[in-house]
Amino acid sequence: STITQQVVKNVLLSPERTFERKAREVLLARRIEQDLSKDEILELYLNHIYFGHGRYGVEEASRYYFGKGVSDLDLAEAALIAGLAKGPNIYSPRVDEARAMRRRNLVLTQMAQKGFASRRAVEEALKAPIVLAPAVETMPTLAPEAVAEAKRVLAEVVGDKARLGGYTVTTTIDPALQAAGRKAIRENLDAYLARHGWVAPLRKPKKGGLPPYRGKPDKPGHHVYHAEVIGHDDAGHALKIRVGDVEGTVSVESARYNPKRLEASRFAELGVVLRVSPIREGPKDPAGLPLRYRLELGPQSALVAIDPRTRQIVALVGGYEAVVGGLDRASRAKRQPGSTFKPIVYSYGIHKRAFTPASIVPGVKGRTPPPAKKGEPPPEAPPLRVREAVARSVNPAAEWALETVGAEGVVAWAKELGVESHLEPTKSLALGAYEMRPRELANVYATFAAGGIHEGATLISEIRGPDGAVIALPPQAARRRVLDDSEAFVVTSLLTSVISGGTGQRAKSLGLPIAGKTGTSNEAKDAWFAGYSPEMTCVVWTGFDDAVPLGRAEQGATAALPAWIDFMKAAHAGHAVTPWPEPPGVVTIDIDPRSGLLPYTGQEDPVGEVFLRGTEPEEAAPSPEDEAVDLYEEEPGAEPEDDGETRPAGADDPSDSEPRPPGSTAPTPPRTPAGPGDTPVVPPF
């Protein structure tokens, strides 16, 4: 298409490919050529086209690459900027300086041939090195995910006028936290690759390996293909590959997979099958299929961080690479949450007073204690309390909790907490079998962190038009209370046990009041950690885009938690964090860890437990001596002797009071609180 048609497409029309749009493009191009001069059309073109790294327009590109306005560029610099228009992601000097110089020199040579510059000036420009301004990471390169959403929301509220420019969109992203999130994700994924050895040089396995893709690589959207290496281009730092019916190239310059900067011929042998995905912008074959691909050897990751006090999204990382137009896995990808869904089930049970943290899970045993003496058989495993079940992520306990409160109720409850994805009221719901986005899950946990108040998470804080007027944003979910503050406190208390003595113990190193939950989906295809402090909620997901297993020994605690820890360390650096205050509707009392009841007289190993006021136990656990009497001293059918203790009125008559949840009775006076952020209320496991 002509430059005039490009102006029409970029400024006046949408980029869709239809016959109707093409016809309108031709008609409008003729009208523009009648009303505007060639120089005016060229000015429009240069002020709107893309120059790479999130920069649109020649003035912005000039300031990004050379740190000065376009009117101050010399001939060599101007030629480099002009050469970017054909393929900014290919010819960017920040991506490939040698290729950028070849492109610049081609432009200079043509300028001399066509009389736009003297041969002497061109000869001097050809000798000039490329000297770039220091790279300053701005929003398009720091948070392309936020930029993509800003464009989407702007188009939603102003329509086609967004293409004319002049609008200012303000996001809630904190640049320092965004950088910390990207760094945490990258270092975690690099550590995964080191564990599994998926870095160059790559050899063809003697047997097995990935089968190459057959057919046309024409699947829409982001898709991973198995490509066979068929050649090497050391000069271009690329592998020649075959993806089904199409041949293409893939760069080997990624430091993620090529930390030693090996040449293409040393990076991978001929015949090796690699995981790749197409780069949609760039050269295409005659059928319109991409010819350039990116490596997808290892898994990807996503991170979402929300300030629970304001519900502002302060960090949004959609993958390892900060690529404009890349897949934002944090906002778009749906994956199985695994055990990170369990707190939704347990929180509903707490809300409904169906059980307490001290309730015994029927038919499920706790961890078997070690034998008293070497050579002796271990003692019988004790019953399992709800708190231990949450800390250790015991699946049968979560299924019992779901059955206790009802799956349909949990589905409705999840919607109240902010889950938008489709859920089914089945048994597998308890184990997180239904997919959702990391961003959804993050706002659920932000509701727990905010004391039970749900609110829509925001990424766009303000839009102003070309005239400076504020433009109304799309409506968000209204602020409302889902759990009362006491219920949220008990849920948070349960999740602190994951940190103090469960699957998330590694996070204890932070020394912060934190709560959270690990998650691993079936066959370890997804690894999660979702957690929060009073000031910050963060969710991290790790997995392959095509949902292949992460591999042996990979789970939420190994493939996601390290990134979560690194981010939370950065988010809380330099200041103290105040623990959650205990609401008046909560009491903390000692219980017997084996029964969940009150301690027996003289018990030496009680533990503190948190209850909603009115659900704490009033019955004492039997002492070991009492159990011995029950087992060995009573005659069959003998009447037990009166122990002389006064029982609460009606305690022996179930018809005398309202039904209560398991382990709950009338309130008892509270003692010194020991809830979230304080001394762990469970013994070490």
PEQUI-V613605 format. One record per backbone hydrogen bond with DSSP energy under -1.0 kcal/mol. NH is the residue of the N-H (numbers start at 1). CO is the residue of the C=O. E is the energy in kcal/mol with one decimal. If there is no record, write none. Layout:
BEGIN
nh=NH co=CO e=E
nh=NH co=CO e=E
END
This chain:
BEGIN
nh=6 co=2 e=-2.2
nh=7 co=3 e=-2.3
nh=8 co=4 e=-2.2
nh=9 co=5 e=-2.7
nh=10 co=6 e=-2.8
nh=11 co=7 e=-2.5
nh=12 co=8 e=-1.8
nh=13 co=8 e=-2.0
nh=22 co=18 e=-2.1
nh=23 co=19 e=-2.3
nh=24 co=20 e=-2.2
nh=25 co=21 e=-2.3
nh=26 co=22 e=-2.0
nh=27 co=23 e=-2.1
nh=28 co=24 e=-2.7
nh=29 co=25 e=-2.2
nh=30 co=26 e=-1.9
nh=31 co=27 e=-1.8
nh=32 co=28 e=-2.6
nh=33 co=29 e=-2.2
nh=34 co=30 e=-1.2
nh=35 co=31 e=-1.4
nh=36 co=32 e=-2.8
nh=41 co=37 e=-2.2
nh=42 co=38 e=-2.5
nh=43 co=39 e=-2.1
nh=44 co=40 e=-2.1
nh=45 co=41 e=-2.3
nh=46 co=42 e=-2.7
nh=47 co=43 e=-1.6
nh=48 co=45 e=-1.3
nh=49 co=45 e=-1.7
nh=51 co=55 e=-3.1
nh=55 co=52 e=-1.7
nh=57 co=49 e=-2.7
nh=58 co=46 e=-2.1
nh=61 co=57 e=-2.2
nh=62 co=58 e=-2.3
nh=63 co=59 e=-2.0
nh=64 co=60 e=-2.0
nh=65 co=61 e=-2.8
nh=66 co=62 e=-2.3
nh=72 co=69 e=-1.6
nh=73 co=70 e=-1.2
nh=78 co=74 e=-2.6
nh=79 co=75 e=-2.2
nh=80 co=76 e=-1.7
nh=81 co=77 e=-2.2
nh=82 co=78 e=-2.5
nh=83 co=79 e=-2.0
nh=84 co=81 e=-1.0
nh=90 co=87 e=-1.3
nh=91 co=87 e=-2.8
nh=95 co=92 e=-1.2
nh=96 co=92 e=-2.7
nh=100 co=96 e=-2.3
nh=101 co=97 e=-2.4
nh=102 co=98 e=-2.0
nh=103 co=99 e=-2.2
nh=104 co=100 e=-2.5
nh=105 co=101 e=-2.7
nh=106 co=102 e=-1.8
nh=107 co=103 e=-2.0
nh=108 co=104 e=-2.4
nh=109 co=105 e=-2.5
nh=110 co=106 e=-2.2
nh=111 co=107 e=-2.1
nh=112 co=108 e=-2.0
nh=113 co=109 e=-2.2
nh=114 co=110 e=-2.2
nh=116 co=111 e=-2.5
nh=117 co=111 e=-1.1
nh=122 co=118 e=-2.3
nh=123 co=119 e=-2.6
nh=124 co=120 e=-1.8
nh=125 co=121 e=-2.2
nh=126 co=122 e=-2.5
nh=133 co=65 e=-2.6
nh=142 co=138 e=-3.2
nh=143 co=139 e=-2.8
nh=147 co=143 e=-1.8
nh=148 co=144 e=-2.5
nh=149 co=145 e=-1.8
nh=150 co=146 e=-2.5
nh=151 co=147 e=-2.3
nh=152 co=148 e=-2.0
nh=153 co=149 e=-3.0
nh=154 co=150 e=-2.4
nh=155 co=151 e=-2.4
nh=156 co=152 e=-1.8
nh=157 co=153 e=-2.0
nh=158 co=154 e=-2.4
nh=159 co=155 e=-1.6
nh=161 co=158 e=-1.1
nh=162 co=159 e=-1.8
nh=163 co=160 e=-1.6
nh=164 co=161 e=-1.5
nh=165 co=162 e=-1.1
nh=168 co=464 e=-2.5
nh=170 co=462 e=-3.1
nh=172 co=459 e=-2.0
nh=174 co=314 e=-2.3
nh=178 co=174 e=-2.9
nh=179 co=175 e=-2.4
nh=180 co=176 e=-1.9
nh=181 co=177 e=-2.5
nh=182 co=178 e=-2.4
nh=183 co=179 e=-2.4
nh=184 co=180 e=-2.4
nh=185 co=181 e=-2.3
nh=186 co=182 e=-2.6
nh=187 co=183 e=-2.6
nh=188 co=184 e=-1.9
nh=189 co=185 e=-2.4
nh=190 co=186 e=-2.6
nh=191 co=187 e=-2.0
nh=192 co=188 e=-1.8
nh=193 co=189 e=-2.2
nh=194 co=190 e=-2.1
nh=195 co=191 e=-1.9
nh=196 co=192 e=-1.7
nh=197 co=193 e=-1.6
nh=198 co=193 e=-1.2
nh=199 co=197 e=-1.1
nh=200 co=257 e=-2.7
nh=202 co=267 e=-3.2
nh=213 co=226 e=-3.0
nh=218 co=216 e=-2.0
nh=225 co=276 e=-3.4
nh=227 co=274 e=-3.2
nh=228 co=242 e=-2.1
nh=229 co=272 e=-2.6
nh=230 co=240 e=-3.1
nh=231 co=240 e=-1.4
nh=233 co=238 e=-2.7
nh=238 co=233 e=-2.2
nh=239 co=250 e=-2.7
nh=240 co=231 e=-2.5
nh=241 co=248 e=-2.7
nh=242 co=228 e=-2.2
nh=243 co=246 e=-3.4
nh=245 co=215 e=-2.0
nh=246 co=243 e=-1.9
nh=248 co=241 e=-2.6
nh=249 co=291 e=-2.5
nh=250 co=239 e=-1.8
nh=252 co=237 e=-2.4
nh=258 co=254 e=-2.0
nh=261 co=258 e=-2.0
nh=266 co=263 e=-1.1
nh=267 co=263 e=-1.5
nh=268 co=264 e=-1.4
nh=269 co=202 e=-1.7
nh=271 co=229 e=-2.6
nh=272 co=269 e=-1.6
nh=274 co=227 e=-3.3
nh=276 co=225 e=-2.7
nh=277 co=294 e=-1.9
nh=279 co=292 e=-2.8
nh=285 co=289 e=-2.7
nh=288 co=285 e=-2.7
nh=291 co=283 e=-2.0
nh=293 co=249 e=-2.3
nh=294 co=277 e=-2.8
nh=296 co=275 e=-3.2
nh=300 co=543 e=-3.1
nh=302 co=541 e=-2.2
nh=303 co=317 e=-2.4
nh=304 co=539 e=-2.1
nh=305 co=315 e=-2.4
nh=306 co=537 e=-2.6
nh=307 co=312 e=-2.4
nh=311 co=307 e=-3.1
nh=313 co=458 e=-3.0
nh=314 co=305 e=-1.9
nh=315 co=305 e=-1.3
nh=317 co=303 e=-2.9
nh=323 co=321 e=-1.3
nh=326 co=323 e=-2.2
nh=329 co=318 e=-1.5
nh=329 co=327 e=-1.2
nh=332 co=328 e=-2.6
nh=335 co=436 e=-2.4
nh=338 co=432 e=-1.8
nh=340 co=337 e=-1.8
nh=341 co=338 e=-1.8
nh=342 co=339 e=-1.0
nh=344 co=341 e=-1.7
nh=346 co=342 e=-2.6
nh=347 co=343 e=-2.5
nh=348 co=344 e=-1.4
nh=349 co=345 e=-1.8
nh=350 co=346 e=-2.3
nh=351 co=347 e=-2.6
nh=352 co=348 e=-2.4
nh=353 co=350 e=-1.0
nh=354 co=349 e=-2.6
nh=359 co=356 e=-1.4
nh=361 co=384 e=-3.3
nh=364 co=361 e=-1.4
nh=366 co=382 e=-4.0
nh=376 co=373 e=-1.9
nh=384 co=364 e=-1.3
nh=386 co=359 e=-1.8
nh=387 co=357 e=-2.3
nh=389 co=385 e=-2.3
nh=390 co=386 e=-2.4
nh=391 co=387 e=-2.4
nh=392 co=388 e=-2.5
nh=394 co=389 e=-2.0
nh=398 co=394 e=-1.5
nh=399 co=395 e=-2.1
nh=400 co=396 e=-2.1
nh=401 co=397 e=-2.4
nh=402 co=398 e=-2.2
nh=403 co=399 e=-2.3
nh=404 co=400 e=-2.4
nh=405 co=401 e=-1.9
nh=406 co=402 e=-2.4
nh=410 co=406 e=-1.6
nh=411 co=407 e=-2.2
nh=412 co=408 e=-2.0
nh=413 co=409 e=-2.3
nh=414 co=410 e=-2.8
nh=415 co=411 e=-1.7
nh=416 co=412 e=-1.8
nh=417 co=413 e=-1.9
nh=419 co=414 e=-2.6
nh=426 co=424 e=-2.2
nh=429 co=426 e=-1.5
nh=430 co=427 e=-1.3
nh=432 co=429 e=-1.7
nh=433 co=428 e=-1.3
nh=436 co=335 e=-2.3
nh=439 co=330 e=-1.9
nh=441 co=437 e=-2.0
nh=442 co=438 e=-2.3
nh=443 co=439 e=-1.5
nh=444 co=440 e=-1.5
nh=445 co=441 e=-2.2
nh=446 co=442 e=-1.9
nh=447 co=443 e=-1.4
nh=448 co=444 e=-1.4
nh=449 co=445 e=-2.4
nh=450 co=446 e=-1.9
nh=451 co=448 e=-1.5
nh=452 co=447 e=-2.7
nh=454 co=480 e=-3.0
nh=456 co=477 e=-1.8
nh=458 co=311 e=-2.7
nh=461 co=170 e=-2.4
nh=462 co=170 e=-1.5
nh=464 co=168 e=-2.6
nh=465 co=469 e=-2.7
nh=468 co=465 e=-2.3
nh=471 co=463 e=-3.2
nh=480 co=454 e=-2.5
nh=482 co=452 e=-3.2
nh=483 co=452 e=-1.5
nh=488 co=484 e=-2.3
nh=489 co=485 e=-1.8
nh=490 co=486 e=-2.0
nh=491 co=487 e=-2.3
nh=492 co=488 e=-2.6
nh=493 co=489 e=-2.5
nh=494 co=490 e=-2.3
nh=495 co=491 e=-2.0
nh=496 co=492 e=-1.5
nh=500 co=496 e=-2.7
nh=501 co=497 e=-2.3
nh=503 co=391 e=-2.1
nh=504 co=498 e=-2.1
nh=505 co=502 e=-1.2
nh=507 co=504 e=-2.1
nh=508 co=505 e=-2.1
nh=509 co=506 e=-1.2
nh=510 co=507 e=-2.0
nh=511 co=508 e=-1.6
nh=514 co=512 e=-1.1
nh=515 co=532 e=-2.4
nh=516 co=495 e=-1.4
nh=517 co=530 e=-2.7
nh=519 co=528 e=-1.7
nh=521 co=526 e=-2.0
nh=524 co=521 e=-2.1
nh=525 co=522 e=-1.1
nh=527 co=542 e=-2.4
nh=528 co=519 e=-3.1
nh=529 co=540 e=-1.8
nh=530 co=517 e=-2.3
nh=531 co=538 e=-2.3
nh=532 co=515 e=-3.0
nh=533 co=536 e=-2.6
nh=537 co=306 e=-2.8
nh=538 co=531 e=-2.7
nh=539 co=304 e=-2.3
nh=540 co=529 e=-2.5
nh=541 co=302 e=-2.3
nh=542 co=527 e=-2.4
nh=543 co=300 e=-2.3
nh=547 co=544 e=-1.8
nh=550 co=524 e=-2.7
nh=554 co=551 e=-1.7
nh=558 co=555 e=-1.1
nh=559 co=555 e=-3.3
nh=560 co=556 e=-1.4
nh=561 co=556 e=-2.6
nh=564 co=560 e=-1.7
nh=565 co=561 e=-2.7
nh=566 co=562 e=-2.2
nh=567 co=563 e=-2.4
nh=568 co=564 e=-2.7
nh=569 co=565 e=-2.3
nh=570 co=566 e=-1.7
nh=571 co=567 e=-2.6
nh=572 co=568 e=-1.5
nh=575 co=572 e=-1.2
nh=586 co=583 e=-1.4
nh=587 co=611 e=-2.6
nh=589 co=609 e=-2.0
nh=591 co=607 e=-2.6
nh=592 co=597 e=-3.5
nh=596 co=592 e=-2.7
nh=598 co=619 e=-2.5
nh=603 co=600 e=-2.1
nh=607 co=591 e=-2.1
nh=609 co=589 e=-2.6
nh=611 co=587 e=-2.8
nh=613 co=585 e=-2.9
nh=615 co=612 e=-2.5
nh=621 co=598 e=-3.2
nh=627 co=623 e=-2.2
nh=628 co=624 e=-2.0
nh=629 co=625 e=-2.2
nh=630 co=626 e=-2.5
nh=631 co=627 e=-1.8
nh=632 co=628 e=-2.5
nh=633 co=629 e=-1.8
nh=634 co=629 e=-1.1
nh=638 co=635 e=-2.5
nh=651 co=648 e=-2.3
nh=653 co=650 e=-1.3
nh=656 co=653 e=-2.3
nh=657 co=654 e=-1.1
nh=664 co=661 e=-2.1
nh=665 co=616 e=-2.1
nh=671 co=588 e=-1.8
nh=678 co=675 e=-2.2
END
